Amino acid sequence: MSIIIIGEIGINHNGDMSICKQLIDVAKEAGADCVKFQKRDINQVYTQEFLDSPRESRWGTTQREQKLGLEFSADEYQEIEDYCKEKELEWFASAWDINSQKFLRQFNPKYNKVASAMIVHTELLKEIASEGKHTFISTGMTTYDDIQTAVDIFRKANCSFELMHTISTYPMKIEDANLNLIKTLREKFDCNVGYSGHAVRLAVCYAAAALGISSLERHITLDRPMYGSDQSASVEPAGFR
């Protein structure tokens, strides 16, 4: 079985379309099947108190300004859509709220993604499953009951899915990888299982591939010391290739 390779751009573009396009180029040149982003309606995802709290960044002095600085508009996503089409590369995004899932529909991406933190958001899961697109469901920070609920929602909707074994630490220590869980998830839930990795090096990805994963997702960056919370858990162009 071939492995679907996903270059997770996430928010590593830092709100800059030039960086975004360079990361799309990295994924294309490496031979990835698709790139993935993250979409948030910040007023849905965060409390107003949190958004009003202080945070120094290139965009201003509050959390609100920093979070808004990392979100692309509809016009910018259209630019991503056009650029990926030109590169013959699929793109999709993990929505962190229902508004964002509805926003993404206008571009009709081939896949959907449930981020680990969203697996407990059952109304969002139902919204995603209703679209009937193949969905990658990350399992970091979850219990078997959480995963079972998600699996039941997607099966009831007759929506194709696979789980993705994930350890939600950034970056992940190699000794925490717990790759035996790939086999456990596959047997327990009778479905394909991929791997979404956050380790600095690549050995865990090779081992996961040897265990028969159906998909492999890695955060990609132009340069790990760049600004951003996910850069240190990402692989640079040479590593991704």
C-alpha positions as CSV (number, residue, x, y, z in Angstrom):
1,M,0.0,0.0,0.0
2,S,1.4,3.4,-0.9
3,I,1.6,6.0,1.8
4,I,-0.1,9.4,1.4
5,I,2.6,12.0,2.2
6,I,1.3,15.2,3.7
7,G,3.4,18.3,4.1
8,E,1.9,20.1,7.1
9,I,2.4,23.8,6.6
10,G,0.0,24.6,9.4
11,I,0.8,28.1,10.6
12,N,4.5,28.0,9.7
13,H,3.8,30.5,6.8
14,N,3.6,33.2,9.5
15,G,0.8,34.9,7.6
16,D,3.2,35.6,4.7
17,M,2.1,34.4,1.2
18,S,5.6,34.3,-0.1
19,I,6.7,31.9,2.7
20,C,3.5,29.9,2.1
21,K,4.3,29.5,-1.6
22,Q,8.0,28.5,-0.8
23,L,6.6,25.8,1.5
24,I,4.3,24.5,-1.2
25,D,7.3,24.4,-3.5
26,V,9.2,22.4,-0.9
27,A,6.4,19.9,-0.6
28,K,6.0,19.6,-4.4
29,E,9.8,19.1,-5.0
30,A,10.0,16.5,-2.2
31,G,7.2,14.5,-4.0
32,A,4.5,15.0,-1.3
33,D,0.9,14.2,-2.3
34,C,-0.6,17.3,-0.5
35,V,-0.1,20.2,1.8
36,K,-2.2,21.0,4.9
37,F,-3.1,24.2,6.6
38,Q,-5.0,25.1,9.8
39,K,-8.1,27.3,9.8
40,R,-9.5,29.1,12.8
41,D,-12.3,31.6,13.4
42,I,-10.4,33.1,16.4
43,N,-13.6,34.4,18.0
44,Q,-15.0,30.9,18.0
45,V,-11.8,29.1,19.2
46,Y,-10.6,31.5,21.9
47,T,-12.2,33.5,24.7
48,Q,-12.4,37.2,24.4
49,E,-10.4,37.5,27.7
50,F,-7.6,35.4,26.1
51,L,-7.6,37.4,22.9
52,D,-7.4,40.7,24.8
53,S,-4.5,39.5,26.9
54,P,-1.0,40.9,26.1
55,R,1.4,39.2,23.7
56,E,4.2,41.0,21.9
57,S,4.5,40.0,18.2
58,R,5.3,41.4,14.8
59,W,1.5,42.1,14.5
60,G,0.9,44.0,17.7
61,T,0.7,43.7,21.5
62,T,-2.3,41.4,22.1
63,Q,-3.1,37.7,21.5
64,R,-5.8,38.8,19.1
65,E,-3.4,40.6,16.8
66,Q,-1.0,37.7,16.8
67,K,-3.7,35.1,16.1
68,L,-5.3,37.2,13.4
69,G,-1.8,37.7,11.8
70,L,-1.6,33.9,11.3
71,E,-5.0,33.6,9.5
72,F,-5.4,33.8,5.7
73,S,-8.4,35.4,4.2
74,A,-10.7,33.9,1.5
75,D,-8.7,35.8,-1.2
76,E,-5.5,34.4,0.1
77,Y,-6.9,30.8,0.2
78,Q,-8.0,31.3,-3.4
79,E,-4.4,32.2,-4.1
80,I,-3.3,29.0,-2.4
81,E,-5.9,27.1,-4.4
82,D,-4.7,28.5,-7.7
83,Y,-1.0,28.0,-6.8
84,C,-1.5,24.4,-5.7
85,K,-3.5,23.7,-8.9
86,E,-0.7,25.1,-11.0
87,K,1.7,22.8,-9.1
88,E,-0.7,19.8,-9.4
89,L,-0.6,19.4,-5.6
90,E,-3.7,18.8,-3.4
91,W,-4.2,21.0,-0.3
92,F,-6.6,20.8,2.6
93,A,-6.9,22.2,6.1
94,S,-7.9,21.2,9.6
95,A,-10.8,23.4,10.8
96,W,-10.8,24.2,14.5
97,D,-14.4,25.3,14.6
98,I,-17.6,24.9,12.6
99,N,-17.4,28.3,10.9
100,S,-14.0,27.4,9.6
101,Q,-15.2,24.1,8.2
102,K,-18.0,25.9,6.4
103,F,-15.4,28.5,5.1
104,L,-13.3,25.7,3.6
105,R,-16.2,24.3,1.7
106,Q,-16.0,27.1,-0.9
107,F,-12.7,25.6,-2.1
108,N,-13.9,21.9,-2.1
109,P,-10.6,20.3,-1.0
110,K,-10.2,16.6,-1.6
111,Y,-9.6,15.7,2.1
112,N,-10.6,16.8,5.6
113,K,-8.6,16.7,8.8
114,V,-9.6,16.4,12.4
115,A,-6.9,17.9,14.6
116,S,-6.2,16.0,17.9
117,A,-7.6,18.8,20.0
118,M,-10.9,18.8,18.0
119,I,-11.7,15.0,18.3
120,V,-13.9,15.8,21.4
121,H,-15.9,18.5,19.4
122,T,-18.7,16.1,18.3
123,E,-20.7,18.8,16.5
124,L,-17.7,19.7,14.4
125,L,-17.1,16.0,13.7
126,K,-20.7,15.6,12.4
127,E,-20.2,18.7,10.2
128,I,-17.0,17.3,8.7
129,A,-18.5,13.8,8.2
130,S,-21.5,15.2,6.5
131,E,-19.3,16.2,3.6
132,G,-18.4,12.6,2.8
133,K,-14.7,13.3,2.0
134,H,-11.9,11.1,3.2
135,T,-10.8,12.4,6.6
136,F,-7.6,12.0,8.6
137,I,-8.4,11.9,12.3
138,S,-5.5,12.6,14.6
139,T,-5.5,10.8,18.0
140,G,-3.1,12.8,20.2
141,M,-4.4,13.7,23.7
142,T,-7.3,11.3,23.3
143,T,-8.8,8.3,25.1
144,Y,-10.2,5.2,23.4
145,D,-13.7,6.4,24.2
146,D,-13.0,9.7,22.3
147,I,-11.7,7.8,19.3
148,Q,-14.7,5.4,19.4
149,T,-17.1,8.3,19.4
150,A,-15.4,9.8,16.4
151,V,-15.3,6.5,14.5
152,D,-19.0,6.0,15.2
153,I,-19.8,9.4,13.8
154,F,-17.9,8.8,10.6
155,R,-19.3,5.3,10.1
156,K,-22.8,6.5,10.7
157,A,-22.3,9.1,8.0
158,N,-20.8,6.5,5.7
159,C,-17.7,8.9,5.4
160,S,-14.3,7.4,4.6
161,F,-11.7,8.0,7.3
162,E,-8.4,6.9,8.8
163,L,-6.9,7.5,12.2
164,M,-3.5,9.1,12.6
165,H,-1.4,8.1,15.5
166,T,-0.1,11.3,17.1
167,I,1.9,12.3,20.2
168,S,1.0,15.9,20.9
169,T,4.3,17.2,22.1
170,Y,6.3,19.8,20.1
171,P,8.9,18.6,19.4
172,M,8.4,15.0,20.5
173,K,11.1,13.0,22.2
174,I,11.9,9.8,20.3
175,E,11.4,7.6,23.3
176,D,7.8,8.9,23.6
177,A,6.8,7.7,20.0
178,N,4.8,4.6,21.2
179,L,4.6,3.2,17.7
180,N,3.0,0.0,18.9
181,L,-0.2,2.0,19.1
182,I,-0.4,2.0,15.3
183,K,-1.1,-1.7,15.3
184,T,-3.4,-1.4,18.4
185,L,-5.5,1.3,16.7
186,R,-5.7,-0.6,13.4
187,E,-6.9,-3.8,15.2
188,K,-9.2,-2.1,17.8
189,F,-11.0,0.2,15.3
190,D,-10.6,-1.9,12.1
191,C,-9.4,0.9,9.9
192,N,-6.3,2.2,8.3
193,V,-3.9,4.2,10.5
194,G,-1.4,6.9,9.5
195,Y,1.2,8.7,11.5
196,S,1.5,12.4,12.3
197,G,5.0,13.1,13.7
198,H,6.6,15.9,15.6
199,A,10.0,14.5,16.3
200,V,13.1,16.5,15.3
201,R,14.7,13.6,13.4
202,L,13.3,11.2,10.8
203,A,13.9,7.7,12.3
204,V,10.4,7.5,13.9
205,C,8.9,8.2,10.5
206,Y,10.9,5.4,8.8
207,A,9.8,3.0,11.6
208,A,6.2,4.1,11.3
209,A,6.3,3.4,7.5
210,A,7.7,0.0,8.2
211,L,4.7,-0.7,10.4
212,G,2.3,-0.3,7.4
213,I,0.9,3.2,7.9
214,S,-1.5,4.5,5.3
215,S,-0.4,8.2,5.6
216,L,2.5,10.2,6.9
217,E,2.2,13.9,8.0
218,R,5.1,16.1,8.9
219,H,5.3,19.8,9.7
220,I,7.6,21.5,7.2
221,T,9.5,24.7,7.6
222,L,12.0,26.7,5.6
223,D,14.2,27.1,8.7
224,R,13.6,25.7,12.2
225,P,14.8,28.8,14.1
226,M,12.1,30.9,12.4
227,Y,9.4,32.6,14.4
228,G,6.5,30.3,15.3
229,S,5.4,27.7,17.9
230,D,5.6,24.8,15.4
231,Q,8.9,25.5,13.7
232,S,11.0,23.5,16.1
233,A,8.9,20.4,15.6
234,S,9.2,20.7,11.8
235,V,11.5,19.3,9.2
236,E,13.5,21.6,6.8
237,P,13.4,21.1,3.0
238,A,16.4,18.6,2.9
239,G,14.9,16.5,5.7
240,F,11.4,16.4,4.1
241,R,12.9,15.3,0.7
